[in-house]
Amino acid sequence: MRRIIVGTVALIVVGLLGAYAILQSGLIPANADAKPSSLEQWVAETSLQATLSREAPTTPNPVALNNENLIKGIHLYTKNCVVCHGTAKGNASETPLAKGQYIKPPQLATDGVEDDTMGITFWKIKHGIRWTAMPAWNKTLTDHQIWTLALFLKHMDKLPMVVKGVWQQGPTDNLITNGARP
Ligand code: HEC
């Protein structure tokens, strides 16, 4: 019995030393200009899905669906999200900041989240997504503002005419869209 325990401990120590040696060798890539491996992707996605099913709210969105609230959502999005998720032009509006990220932020007018429940989108915006550049917005936005964003994202591909006009007008500040003023 003692020999088994000593053997197991020795194996674990050798394993840890080996892992440390590999880390120190620089063979595990630390660069951002690469594609995530399928193992990395699987771990991150499984963890995210499991967390969402435990924690994402299933209650209805407390912010009413009307033009005023959708426009409020567009303004919040334009101010905070365009720099990574693009404008109504979708993939064509990808900013330099978005292009260089390791986990690419979806350009939401092309790859939207209309199919997700608003509770799931609320959770992702509020808490952010670990191992990616998606920030947790609960430090800067209220729950009400986050629900307003979730409302807009849910309806992004079926906005009433007048709201669609505001969305397509896009941000006026080149700092956001081009990364530099002309
Ligand atoms: C600094 C970059 C950055 C900013 C700013 C940012 N995000 Fe993200 N966001 C990301 C990245 C990267 C992902 C992809 C994460 C992943 O693949 O799991 C993401 C994912 C998401 C998702 C999930 C998309 C999906 O397909 O499941 C939503 C919804 C989202 N962001 C909403 C927002 C909103 C709303 C804002 C503004 C309040 C915002 N994000 C601001 C980087 C950003």
Residues whose N, C-alpha, C, O or C-beta is under 5 A from the ligand:
A	BS01	HEC	N80 C81 C84 I103 K104 P105 P106 V113 T121 K124 I125 I129 T132 A133 M134 P135 L149
